Each structure stands twice: as C-alpha cells, then as structure tokens.
Amino acid sequence: MEDVCTYQLIHENLANACEYVKNNCETTYINLYALHYCTLEDNYYLSMPIFIIILLLCFFLLSDTSNRYLSAALTILSDKLNMSQNLAGVTFLALGNGAPDVISGIVASEDSGGIEFTVGSLTAAGVFVTCIVFSSVVLFSEKVQLTKQLFIRDVLLYLITIVILMLFSLNGKINLLEAIGFFALYIM
C-alpha cells in the first residue's frame, strides 16, 4: 500500500492542502500536518517555532524520564551484580538506549525499501548519540572525566565500524560472517 500522506503529495494538492491532510493523514497522537496546513494555514513562521518547542519538550521529557528511571535502575542493577559503572554503561545502558532503534530497524527491514532506511537510521542515531549526546554530557557535567586512551580507542573503533559498514553495504547485502565481524567489533 502506497503512503498517501507525504510531503510531495500534500504539495501536489497545495490548493486544498488542509482538506487533503484531513482526509489522508490520520495519526494516533498529534497530527502535525493538520496543525501546520489547517490550524496555522501553511505559515512556516508560526509552525517552525511551535515544532521546535515541541521537539525541545520531547528531548526534555526523554532526558528527565531516563534520568529518573533508567539511570536509577542501572545503578541498582550494577550494584547488585557488582559490576563497574563502565561495564554497566556499555551493556545495560546500550541495550536500554538501542533497543527501540533495533526493534524499529527489524520492523522496517521487512519492507522492500526498509534495509536502506534501517542502515541509515541506525547510523544516524549512532552519530547523533556520539556527537550531540556525548558532547552535551561532557560539556554540562562536572563529574565526567575522560580517559584519553579509552576515548581514542572508542572513537577509532566507531570510525572503523562506520567504514566497514560502508564497505559491506557496497554489494547491498550483509552476510553471516560480516554480521559476526560486527558483533566481534562490539565486544572489543
């Protein structure tokens, strides 16, 4: 089934975009298309600040929720299992952070064009976490201290992984041996 609620299709029907959005763009939560095209009458100067505020609110709620629940649970779990915070961070925190991305990637890969979407979204999520989240934590936290050797190791392994992913994707397929290689890189 073809998606009828896309930016291109809405702009093909721009004369009656509000009516098109009402008839074709149903969502479960907030219909941002209806907000933009109907309520704000396709006014970007009103829509963009509202969307930016919504985005910032979502980031705040996500960080507050993870701070209250995920971090507290990880601290208790690592204490009960006598794990170092570094080991808990690279295992449990990575699992908690990456599980939604992996699950959405598995679901998206069932579609014919989903593999490209999956690789792109997972790579983009990794780059976002590495560049934005990590640097924000280092900038705004007084307690975080980096070990130069570990930081360089992690950055180099991440770059190597991205290069290997690009090389493996040249043929359009990732076989079992390549997947095992990625898992081995993760263990390193």
N, C-alpha and C positions, 0 to 999 in steps of 0.2 A: 504494500500500500504506500502510495506516494504521500509525503508530508505536504499538506496544503497550507500550512501556516509558516511560511518562510519569508525572510526579508524581501527576496526577489518577487515573490508572488504578491505580497502586500503592495509593493511599489508598482507592479503592473496594474493594480487596481487602485491607484492612489486617489483617483477622483472620489471613490467611495470607500476609502480605506477603513473607516470606522465600521461601516456595515460589513465589510469583508471580514474584519477581525472578529466582530460579534458572532458571525456565522461559522467561522472556520477555526478560530484559535481558542479552544476551550482549554483551561488549565485547572488544576486541582486547588491551588492556593491563590496566588496573586497573578492576575493577567496583566503583565506589564505592557503588552501590546495594546490592550484596551485602555490602559491608563494613558499611554502616550498618544494614540491615534484618536481616541474618543474624548476622554476627560480633558486632556491638555491640548487637544486639537493639533497634533503634529508639531508642537512648538518645542524645538530642541533646547531653547534657552531655559525653559521651565523643566523639561523632562530630565536633562542631564544632571542638574544639581540634586533632584529628587532621587535619581538612580544611584548617584554617588553616595548620598546619605544612606540609602538602603544597603548598599554594598558595605559601607563602613560599619553600619549597625550589625550586619551579618558577621563581619570579622570580629567585632567586639563580642557578640554573643558566643561565637565559636571559641574565642580565646578564654572567655570567662567560664564557659562550660568545661573546657579541657583543664583549666586551672583548678576548678573546684572538684571535679570528679576524676578525670583521667590521671592527673598528677598525684592526687591523694591515693588513688588505688594503686598506682605504680610504686609509690613509696612504701605502702603497707606490704605489697606483694614482694618487693625486693628485700625488705627487712625480714619477712617470714622465710624466704628462701635463701637468706644470707648471700645475696647477690650484690655485687658492686653497682653503684648507680650507672656507671658506664655500660656495663653488660645489660642491665635492665633497659637502658635507653636504646641500645641498638637492637634489642629483641622485642620486648613487650611494647615499648613506645612506637617502634617502627611498625609493629603489627597493628596496633590501635590506630595509628595515623594512616597507614597504607591500605588497610582492609577495604574501606569504601572504594578507593581507586581501583584496586584489583578486582573487586566484585563487579563494578560498573564496566571495567575493561573486559571481563569474561562475558558479560551480557552483550556488550556492544560487538564483540568479535564474532558473535553468531550471525550477524548481518553481513551481507556481501561486501560492503564498504567499511565494515567495522574494524578491520585489522589496522588500517591506516589511522583511523580515529583513536583506537586503543593505544597504539605506539605513540602517537602524537600527544595524547592527553597525559599518559603516564610520564613521558619525557618532560612535558611542560610542567607537570606537578612537581617532579623532582627538581627541575631548575628553579621553580618558584620557591620551594622549601629551602633549597640551598642558598639562593641569592637573597630573597626577601626575609623569610622567617629567621634563618640563622643569623643574618647580619643584624636584624632587629633585636634578637635576643642578646647578641654580643654588645650592641650599642647601648641598650637600655637596662642591662642587668649589671649590677655592681659585683655580683658573686661569681660570674662566669669568668674563668681564666682558661686560656687556650694553651695547650702544649704544642709547641711549634712543630715537632716531629709528627705527632698524631694528626694535626691539621693538614700538613703537607701530604701525608700518606692518604688521608681521606679524599682530598681534592684530586690527587693524582689517580687514585682508583676510580673516582667518579668520572674523570675525563677519559680514562681508558675504557670504561664501560660504555660511555656515550659513543666513542669512536668505534668500538667493536659492534655496538648495536647498528650504527650506520653501515658498517661493512657487511654485517649479516643480512641487513634488510635490502641490499642491492639485488639479491636474487628473488626477493619477495616472500621468502619462507624462512622460518627458523626451525631447524630440525632438533632432534632429541639431544644430540651431542652439544649443539650450541646452547640449548637451554641448561644443560648440566654445567657448561662453562660459566654461564651467568650465575648459577647457584654457587659455584666454587668461588667466583669473584665476591659474592656477597659474604661468604664465610670468611674471606680474607679480611 
